[in-house]
């Protein structure tokens, strides 16, 4: 087999399960290689899917694919290590131990002995056994190819360097092989690195698929819960609407019945008078006619003015549409109550690109070149006086201001023990001590002492949070007078200032606070908004609205 001088040892090409050269090799995510049949049989016979070498457990069981690149390397190794037969042996040929480049023959251990003891033969060039020794002889000069021409990238003999390759760059084959082997080793290392990167990427993709499946199951469960609650509400509303319609219809029927009776009574009286008038007109009794004329003709019958009286046929018009409007409003409330991340999803459409303004930064603060990070230094920088700069608090404002509409941005606060976030009106006093509260034009949320969260009210309102936020969202609705804070990763609401009256420009406000003896050196980072892949609110809302209308036959 291969000698110790080979670039790669035989052990590197042996499967640790069958102890033979790899056959259809596969690689596991932990970086070990096995025959595909061997590792498949090993996993089939064990309860756990583990690496036979390092015992790393895989879940779920990976789908193995043949490592085609490594298989080619193995096949090349097999071709290099095929046994060469002794050229002298008769009958059963023994395995050659060495090949002689002078004799152009290969010898087993017995027939190699003369080359080891005879002085003339001892000078011959012996190498590891190889096939086709004639390929190692120069066809032109019939000499051993013992040099390499780097100019023409070909093997040559000594006579070649004195003729066609006289001015070329030639080196001994051993020297060139040494460099090529080093290059091969580097290439192999790079190849293994690429393989490991691809395996890791494969592992990441499969992990992403598992996470996607888990999230899909969770969102299906959430949507089922929401739909069930809302369908029940719709069914209840439908019953109520029907009851209202039926009550209105019965009331209309009762009204009509009363009017009908009254009209029938008037009609009866009028018919009676009409009969009396007809009889009177045909009487021959002049005295009776004159006596009855006044009561029958001059005195009008007692009747009601029916011109403005009617039974409305549209008593129920609008009832269903009103119910639908109420259900749609209820839908929005239920969505936000049962799926808090939906509100965050809706808010994210108002994301803005915030950049820090160095002219407003306190001298303690250091801003990144891109204006997306701020941290606090131990020493005060000597900066020119600027009316926009805060001299009392270690704060910095955003470059852009907002005087209408809604805006939203996210800030990473991971690793900090103190910070302040929020918005400030343009006219805040930057040269004296002020409170971080709406009374002085600031709407803020604060972290102090590593785990004490407060809303910047006066006095401060302490917040009880289940989890420590790593990324905080600040959302402002200018017209509604609202400033809200959310935990982005937990998709949960933290605190809101409501009922505010904004009359000035508002600026995003940031304070990394002091360094706290090195415990609070982490920066505040304005993060790009990563739109959540939560339940699609638009599709949900549309499908549910269609369902409402179909259910109520509108």
NORPE-V100415 format. One record per residue. N is the residue number from 1. OMEGA is omega in degrees with one decimal (none if undefined). BURIAL is b if it has 16 or more other ideal C-beta (glycine too) atoms within 10 Angstrom, else e. Layout:
n=N omega=OMEGA burial=BURIAL
n=N omega=OMEGA burial=BURIAL
This chain:
n=1 omega=-175.6 burial=e
n=2 omega=178.8 burial=b
n=3 omega=-179.2 burial=e
n=4 omega=-179.9 burial=e
n=5 omega=179.3 burial=e
n=6 omega=-179.3 burial=e
n=7 omega=-179.4 burial=e
n=8 omega=-178.7 burial=b
n=9 omega=-178.8 burial=e
n=10 omega=-176.5 burial=e
n=11 omega=-179.2 burial=e
n=12 omega=-177.5 burial=e
n=13 omega=-179.8 burial=b
n=14 omega=174.6 burial=e
n=15 omega=-176.9 burial=b
n=16 omega=179.0 burial=e
n=17 omega=-178.7 burial=e
n=18 omega=178.8 burial=e
n=19 omega=176.0 burial=e
n=20 omega=178.5 burial=e
n=21 omega=-175.4 burial=b
n=22 omega=172.4 burial=b
n=23 omega=-174.6 burial=e
n=24 omega=-174.9 burial=e
n=25 omega=173.8 burial=b
n=26 omega=-179.4 burial=b
n=27 omega=176.5 burial=b
n=28 omega=-177.9 burial=b
n=29 omega=177.6 burial=b
n=30 omega=173.5 burial=b
n=31 omega=-180.0 burial=e
n=32 omega=-175.7 burial=e
n=33 omega=178.6 burial=b
n=34 omega=169.5 burial=b
n=35 omega=-177.1 burial=b
n=36 omega=180.0 burial=b
n=37 omega=-178.1 burial=e
n=38 omega=-176.1 burial=b
n=39 omega=176.9 burial=b
n=40 omega=178.6 burial=e
n=41 omega=-179.5 burial=e
n=42 omega=-179.3 burial=b
n=43 omega=179.8 burial=b
n=44 omega=-175.9 burial=e
n=45 omega=-179.0 burial=e
n=46 omega=178.7 burial=e
n=47 omega=-179.5 burial=e
n=48 omega=176.8 burial=e
n=49 omega=-175.0 burial=b
n=50 omega=172.0 burial=b
n=51 omega=-179.4 burial=b
n=52 omega=-177.5 burial=b
n=53 omega=-173.5 burial=e
n=54 omega=177.1 burial=e
n=55 omega=174.1 burial=e
n=56 omega=-177.0 burial=e
n=57 omega=179.7 burial=e
n=58 omega=175.4 burial=b
n=59 omega=-0.2 burial=e
n=60 omega=179.9 burial=e
n=61 omega=-176.3 burial=e
n=62 omega=173.6 burial=b
n=63 omega=-173.3 burial=e
n=64 omega=174.5 burial=e
n=65 omega=-178.7 burial=e
n=66 omega=176.9 burial=e
n=67 omega=-171.9 burial=b
n=68 omega=-179.9 burial=e
n=69 omega=179.7 burial=e
n=70 omega=177.8 burial=b
n=71 omega=177.8 burial=b
n=72 omega=177.1 burial=e
n=73 omega=179.4 burial=b
n=74 omega=179.7 burial=b
n=75 omega=176.9 burial=e
n=76 omega=178.2 burial=e
n=77 omega=179.4 burial=b
n=78 omega=-179.5 burial=e
n=79 omega=-179.5 burial=e
n=80 omega=-173.5 burial=e
n=81 omega=175.4 burial=e
n=82 omega=-177.6 burial=e
n=83 omega=176.8 burial=e
n=84 omega=-177.5 burial=b
n=85 omega=177.0 burial=e
n=86 omega=-179.3 burial=b
n=87 omega=-174.7 burial=b
n=88 omega=-177.4 burial=b
n=89 omega=173.3 burial=b
n=90 omega=-176.4 burial=e
n=91 omega=177.4 burial=e
n=92 omega=-176.9 burial=e
n=93 omega=178.6 burial=e
n=94 omega=179.6 burial=b
n=95 omega=179.6 burial=e
n=96 omega=178.5 burial=b
n=97 omega=179.2 burial=b
n=98 omega=171.9 burial=b
n=99 omega=-178.0 burial=b
n=100 omega=-179.0 burial=b
n=101 omega=177.8 burial=b
n=102 omega=179.5 burial=e
n=103 omega=-175.4 burial=b
n=104 omega=178.9 burial=e
n=105 omega=178.5 burial=e
n=106 omega=-172.6 burial=b
n=107 omega=171.8 burial=b
n=108 omega=-176.2 burial=b
n=109 omega=-178.1 burial=e
n=110 omega=-175.5 burial=e
n=111 omega=176.6 burial=b
n=112 omega=-173.1 burial=b
n=113 omega=179.3 burial=e
n=114 omega=179.9 burial=e
n=115 omega=-178.7 burial=b
n=116 omega=-176.2 burial=e
n=117 omega=-178.2 burial=e
n=118 omega=-177.0 burial=e
n=119 omega=179.9 burial=e
n=120 omega=-178.0 burial=e
n=121 omega=-179.1 burial=b
n=122 omega=179.3 burial=e
n=123 omega=179.7 burial=e
n=124 omega=-179.6 burial=e
n=125 omega=178.8 burial=e
n=126 omega=177.9 burial=b
n=127 omega=174.5 burial=e
n=128 omega=-173.9 burial=b
n=129 omega=178.9 burial=b
n=130 omega=175.0 burial=b
n=131 omega=172.1 burial=e
n=132 omega=179.5 burial=e
n=133 omega=-179.5 burial=b
n=134 omega=177.8 burial=e
n=135 omega=-179.1 burial=e
n=136 omega=-179.8 burial=b
n=137 omega=178.6 burial=b
n=138 omega=-178.3 burial=b
n=139 omega=-175.6 burial=e
n=140 omega=-174.4 burial=e
n=141 omega=178.9 burial=e
n=142 omega=177.9 burial=e
n=143 omega=-179.5 burial=b
n=144 omega=175.6 burial=b
n=145 omega=-175.4 burial=b
n=146 omega=178.4 burial=b
n=147 omega=178.1 burial=b
n=148 omega=178.6 burial=b
n=149 omega=-179.8 burial=b
n=150 omega=179.5 burial=e
n=151 omega=-178.3 burial=e
n=152 omega=179.4 burial=e
n=153 omega=179.8 burial=e
n=154 omega=178.6 burial=e
n=155 omega=-178.3 burial=b
n=156 omega=174.5 burial=b
n=157 omega=-177.5 burial=b
n=158 omega=-179.2 burial=e
n=159 omega=179.2 burial=e
n=160 omega=-178.2 burial=b
n=161 omega=178.2 burial=e
n=162 omega=-177.6 burial=e
n=163 omega=-174.1 burial=e
n=164 omega=-175.8 burial=e
n=165 omega=-173.3 burial=b
n=166 omega=-176.6 burial=e
n=167 omega=-176.7 burial=e
n=168 omega=177.4 burial=e
n=169 omega=-179.4 burial=e
n=170 omega=179.2 burial=b
n=171 omega=176.1 burial=e
n=172 omega=-179.2 burial=e
n=173 omega=-179.4 burial=b
n=174 omega=-179.3 burial=e
n=175 omega=179.7 burial=e
n=176 omega=179.0 burial=b
n=177 omega=178.8 burial=e
n=178 omega=179.4 burial=e
n=179 omega=-179.9 burial=e
n=180 omega=178.6 burial=e
n=181 omega=177.5 burial=e
n=182 omega=177.7 burial=e
n=183 omega=177.9 burial=e
n=184 omega=179.2 burial=e
n=185 omega=178.9 burial=e
n=186 omega=179.3 burial=e
n=187 omega=178.8 burial=e
n=188 omega=178.6 burial=e
n=189 omega=178.3 burial=e
n=190 omega=179.0 burial=e
n=191 omega=178.1 burial=e
n=192 omega=178.1 burial=e
n=193 omega=178.4 burial=e
n=194 omega=179.3 burial=e
n=195 omega=-179.5 burial=b
n=196 omega=177.7 burial=e
n=197 omega=179.8 burial=e
n=198 omega=178.1 burial=e
n=199 omega=178.5 burial=b
n=200 omega=177.9 burial=e
n=201 omega=177.2 burial=e
n=202 omega=178.8 burial=e
n=203 omega=179.9 burial=e
n=204 omega=-179.0 burial=e
n=205 omega=179.8 burial=e
n=206 omega=178.3 burial=e
n=207 omega=178.3 burial=e
n=208 omega=178.4 burial=e
n=209 omega=179.2 burial=e
n=210 omega=178.1 burial=e
n=211 omega=178.6 burial=e
n=212 omega=178.2 burial=e
n=213 omega=-179.4 burial=e
n=214 omega=179.4 burial=e
n=215 omega=179.6 burial=e
n=216 omega=178.6 burial=e
n=217 omega=-179.5 burial=e
n=218 omega=-178.1 burial=e
n=219 omega=174.8 burial=b
n=220 omega=178.8 burial=e
n=221 omega=178.5 burial=e
n=222 omega=-178.5 burial=b
n=223 omega=177.6 burial=b
n=224 omega=179.3 burial=e
n=225 omega=-179.8 burial=e
n=226 omega=-179.8 burial=b
n=227 omega=-179.0 burial=b
n=228 omega=-179.6 burial=e
n=229 omega=-177.3 burial=e
n=230 omega=176.4 burial=b
n=231 omega=177.5 burial=e
n=232 omega=178.3 burial=e
n=233 omega=179.1 burial=b
n=234 omega=-179.8 burial=b
n=235 omega=177.7 burial=e
n=236 omega=179.3 burial=e
n=237 omega=179.3 burial=b
n=238 omega=177.2 burial=b
n=239 omega=-178.9 burial=e
n=240 omega=179.3 burial=e
n=241 omega=179.1 burial=b
n=242 omega=179.1 burial=e
n=243 omega=179.7 burial=e
n=244 omega=-179.3 burial=b
n=245 omega=-179.5 burial=e
n=246 omega=178.8 burial=e
n=247 omega=179.5 burial=e
n=248 omega=179.6 burial=e
n=249 omega=179.2 burial=e
n=250 omega=178.0 burial=e
n=251 omega=178.2 burial=e
n=252 omega=178.8 burial=e
n=253 omega=178.9 burial=e
n=254 omega=178.3 burial=e
n=255 omega=-179.0 burial=e
n=256 omega=179.6 burial=e
n=257 omega=178.0 burial=e
n=258 omega=179.4 burial=e
n=259 omega=179.5 burial=e
n=260 omega=-180.0 burial=e
n=261 omega=-179.0 burial=e
n=262 omega=178.8 burial=e
n=263 omega=179.2 burial=e
n=264 omega=178.5 burial=e
n=265 omega=179.6 burial=e
n=266 omega=-179.9 burial=e
n=267 omega=178.7 burial=e
n=268 omega=-179.5 burial=e
n=269 omega=180.0 burial=e
n=270 omega=177.8 burial=e
n=271 omega=178.3 burial=e
n=272 omega=179.2 burial=e
n=273 omega=179.5 burial=e
n=274 omega=178.6 burial=e
n=275 omega=-179.7 burial=e
n=276 omega=179.2 burial=e
n=277 omega=179.8 burial=e
n=278 omega=-180.0 burial=e
n=279 omega=-178.6 burial=e
n=280 omega=-178.0 burial=e
n=281 omega=-179.3 burial=e
n=282 omega=-177.7 burial=e
n=283 omega=176.2 burial=e
n=284 omega=-178.4 burial=e
n=285 omega=-175.2 burial=e
n=286 omega=179.7 burial=e
n=287 omega=179.4 burial=e
n=288 omega=-179.1 burial=e
n=289 omega=-178.1 burial=e
n=290 omega=-179.6 burial=e
n=291 omega=-177.6 burial=e
n=292 omega=-174.8 burial=b
n=293 omega=-176.4 burial=e
n=294 omega=-177.1 burial=e
n=295 omega=-176.5 burial=e
n=296 omega=-173.7 burial=e
n=297 omega=-176.2 burial=e
n=298 omega=178.4 burial=e
n=299 omega=-177.9 burial=e
n=300 omega=178.2 burial=e
n=301 omega=179.1 burial=e
n=302 omega=-178.3 burial=e
n=303 omega=-179.4 burial=e
n=304 omega=174.0 burial=e
n=305 omega=-176.2 burial=e
n=306 omega=-174.4 burial=e
n=307 omega=-177.9 burial=e
n=308 omega=-177.2 burial=e
n=309 omega=177.9 burial=e
n=310 omega=174.0 burial=e
n=311 omega=-175.3 burial=e
n=312 omega=178.0 burial=e
n=313 omega=-176.9 burial=e
n=314 omega=-179.2 burial=e
n=315 omega=-174.8 burial=b
n=316 omega=-179.4 burial=e
n=317 omega=179.7 burial=e
n=318 omega=-178.7 burial=e
n=319 omega=-178.4 burial=e
n=320 omega=-179.0 burial=b
n=321 omega=176.0 burial=e
n=322 omega=179.3 burial=e
n=323 omega=179.8 burial=b
n=324 omega=178.7 burial=b
n=325 omega=178.3 burial=e
n=326 omega=178.6 burial=e
n=327 omega=178.9 burial=b
n=328 omega=176.2 burial=e
n=329 omega=177.3 burial=e
n=330 omega=177.9 burial=b
n=331 omega=-180.0 burial=b
n=332 omega=-179.9 burial=e
n=333 omega=179.4 burial=e
n=334 omega=179.3 burial=b
n=335 omega=-178.4 burial=b
n=336 omega=-179.4 burial=b
n=337 omega=-175.3 burial=e
n=338 omega=179.8 burial=e
n=339 omega=-175.6 burial=b
n=340 omega=-177.2 burial=b
n=341 omega=178.6 burial=b
n=342 omega=178.6 burial=b
n=343 omega=178.0 burial=b
n=344 omega=178.6 burial=b
n=345 omega=-178.7 burial=b
n=346 omega=-178.4 burial=e
n=347 omega=-173.1 burial=b
n=348 omega=178.4 burial=b
n=349 omega=179.9 burial=e
n=350 omega=-179.0 burial=e
n=351 omega=177.6 burial=b
n=352 omega=179.0 burial=e
n=353 omega=-176.8 burial=e
n=354 omega=175.4 burial=b
n=355 omega=-177.2 burial=e
n=356 omega=-179.7 burial=b
n=357 omega=-177.5 burial=b
n=358 omega=-179.8 burial=b
n=359 omega=-179.9 burial=e
n=360 omega=-172.5 burial=b
n=361 omega=173.6 burial=b
n=362 omega=-177.7 burial=b
n=363 omega=177.1 burial=e
n=364 omega=-168.5 burial=b
n=365 omega=176.5 burial=b
n=366 omega=179.7 burial=e
n=367 omega=175.1 burial=b
n=368 omega=-177.4 burial=e
n=369 omega=-179.0 burial=e
n=370 omega=177.5 burial=e
n=371 omega=-178.0 burial=b
n=372 omega=-178.7 burial=b
n=373 omega=176.4 burial=b
n=374 omega=176.2 burial=b
n=375 omega=-176.3 burial=b
n=376 omega=177.4 burial=b
n=377 omega=-179.7 burial=e
n=378 omega=-177.3 burial=e
n=379 omega=179.4 burial=e
n=380 omega=177.5 burial=e
n=381 omega=178.5 burial=e
n=382 omega=-176.4 burial=e
n=383 omega=178.2 burial=e
n=384 omega=179.4 burial=e
n=385 omega=-176.9 burial=e
n=386 omega=-178.8 burial=e
n=387 omega=180.0 burial=e
n=388 omega=-173.6 burial=e
n=389 omega=175.6 burial=b
n=390 omega=-179.4 burial=b
n=391 omega=-173.8 burial=e
n=392 omega=-178.1 burial=e
n=393 omega=178.9 burial=b
n=394 omega=-178.6 burial=b
n=395 omega=172.8 burial=b
n=396 omega=-178.9 burial=b
n=397 omega=174.6 burial=b
n=398 omega=-179.9 burial=b
n=399 omega=-174.2 burial=e
n=400 omega=178.5 burial=e
n=401 omega=-177.3 burial=b
n=402 omega=-177.9 burial=b
n=403 omega=176.9 burial=e
n=404 omega=173.9 burial=e
n=405 omega=-178.5 burial=e
n=406 omega=173.3 burial=b
n=407 omega=-169.5 burial=b
n=408 omega=174.3 burial=b
n=409 omega=-178.0 burial=b
n=410 omega=-179.4 burial=b
n=411 omega=175.4 burial=b
n=412 omega=-177.6 burial=b
n=413 omega=-176.4 burial=b
n=414 omega=175.9 burial=e
n=415 omega=-177.9 burial=e
n=416 omega=177.3 burial=b
n=417 omega=176.8 burial=b
n=418 omega=171.2 burial=b
n=419 omega=174.6 burial=b
n=420 omega=178.6 burial=b
n=421 omega=175.9 burial=b
n=422 omega=177.6 burial=b
n=423 omega=-179.5 burial=b
n=424 omega=175.8 burial=b
n=425 omega=-172.0 burial=b
n=426 omega=-171.4 burial=e
n=427 omega=-178.9 burial=e
n=428 omega=178.4 burial=b
n=429 omega=-174.1 burial=e
n=430 omega=-174.2 burial=b
n=431 omega=177.5 burial=e
n=432 omega=-179.8 burial=e
n=433 omega=175.9 burial=e
n=434 omega=178.1 burial=b
n=435 omega=179.4 burial=e
n=436 omega=-173.4 burial=b
n=437 omega=179.6 burial=b
n=438 omega=-179.8 burial=b
n=439 omega=179.0 burial=e
n=440 omega=173.2 burial=b
n=441 omega=178.4 burial=b
n=442 omega=176.1 burial=b
n=443 omega=-166.1 burial=b
n=444 omega=169.2 burial=b
n=445 omega=-172.5 burial=b
n=446 omega=166.0 burial=b
n=447 omega=177.0 burial=b
n=448 omega=174.9 burial=e
n=449 omega=173.0 burial=e
n=450 omega=-176.4 burial=e
n=451 omega=179.1 burial=e
n=452 omega=-178.9 burial=e
n=453 omega=-177.9 burial=b
n=454 omega=168.1 burial=b
n=455 omega=-175.2 burial=b
n=456 omega=174.0 burial=b
n=457 omega=176.4 burial=b
n=458 omega=-2.3 burial=e
n=459 omega=-177.3 burial=e
n=460 omega=176.8 burial=b
n=461 omega=-176.6 burial=e
n=462 omega=-175.9 burial=e
n=463 omega=177.0 burial=e
n=464 omega=-176.7 burial=e
n=465 omega=178.9 burial=e
n=466 omega=-178.5 burial=e
n=467 omega=177.8 burial=e
n=468 omega=-177.1 burial=e
n=469 omega=174.3 burial=b
n=470 omega=178.0 burial=e
n=471 omega=-174.4 burial=b
n=472 omega=176.0 burial=b
n=473 omega=174.3 burial=b
n=474 omega=-177.8 burial=b
n=475 omega=-178.6 burial=b
n=476 omega=171.6 burial=b
n=477 omega=-170.9 burial=b
n=478 omega=-176.5 burial=b
n=479 omega=179.4 burial=e
n=480 omega=-179.6 burial=e
n=481 omega=-174.8 burial=e
n=482 omega=172.0 burial=b
n=483 omega=-175.0 burial=b
n=484 omega=177.3 burial=b
n=485 omega=-178.5 burial=b
n=486 omega=168.8 burial=b
n=487 omega=-172.5 burial=b
n=488 omega=-175.4 burial=b
n=489 omega=178.6 burial=e
n=490 omega=-179.3 burial=b
n=491 omega=-177.0 burial=b
n=492 omega=179.1 burial=b
n=493 omega=-179.9 burial=b
n=494 omega=-176.9 burial=b
n=495 omega=176.6 burial=b
n=496 omega=164.9 burial=b
n=497 omega=-178.9 burial=b
n=498 omega=178.6 burial=e
n=499 omega=-180.0 burial=e
n=500 omega=175.4 burial=b
n=501 omega=-179.2 burial=e
n=502 omega=179.6 burial=b
n=503 omega=-178.4 burial=e
n=504 omega=174.1 burial=e
n=505 omega=177.8 burial=e
n=506 omega=179.0 burial=b
n=507 omega=171.2 burial=b
n=508 omega=-176.7 burial=b
n=509 omega=-179.3 burial=b
n=510 omega=172.6 burial=b
n=511 omega=176.2 burial=b
n=512 omega=-176.8 burial=b
n=513 omega=-175.6 burial=b
n=514 omega=-173.5 burial=e
n=515 omega=176.1 burial=b
n=516 omega=178.0 burial=e
n=517 omega=178.4 burial=e
n=518 omega=-178.2 burial=e
n=519 omega=-175.0 burial=e
n=520 omega=-176.8 burial=b
n=521 omega=-178.1 burial=b
n=522 omega=-179.0 burial=b
n=523 omega=163.6 burial=b
n=524 omega=-175.0 burial=b
n=525 omega=173.6 burial=b
n=526 omega=-171.6 burial=b
n=527 omega=171.3 burial=b
n=528 omega=-176.6 burial=e
n=529 omega=176.1 burial=b
n=530 omega=-176.2 burial=e
n=531 omega=-174.9 burial=e
n=532 omega=177.9 burial=e
n=533 omega=-179.2 burial=e
n=534 omega=-176.7 burial=b
n=535 omega=-176.9 burial=b
n=536 omega=-174.2 burial=e
n=537 omega=-177.7 burial=b
n=538 omega=179.6 burial=e
n=539 omega=-179.7 burial=e
n=540 omega=-176.7 burial=b
n=541 omega=-178.7 burial=b
n=542 omega=-178.1 burial=e
n=543 omega=-178.2 burial=e
n=544 omega=177.8 burial=b
n=545 omega=176.3 burial=e
n=546 omega=179.7 burial=e
n=547 omega=-179.5 burial=b
n=548 omega=-176.6 burial=b
n=549 omega=178.1 burial=e
n=550 omega=-177.4 burial=e
n=551 omega=-176.4 burial=e
n=552 omega=174.2 burial=b
n=553 omega=179.3 burial=e
n=554 omega=none burial=e
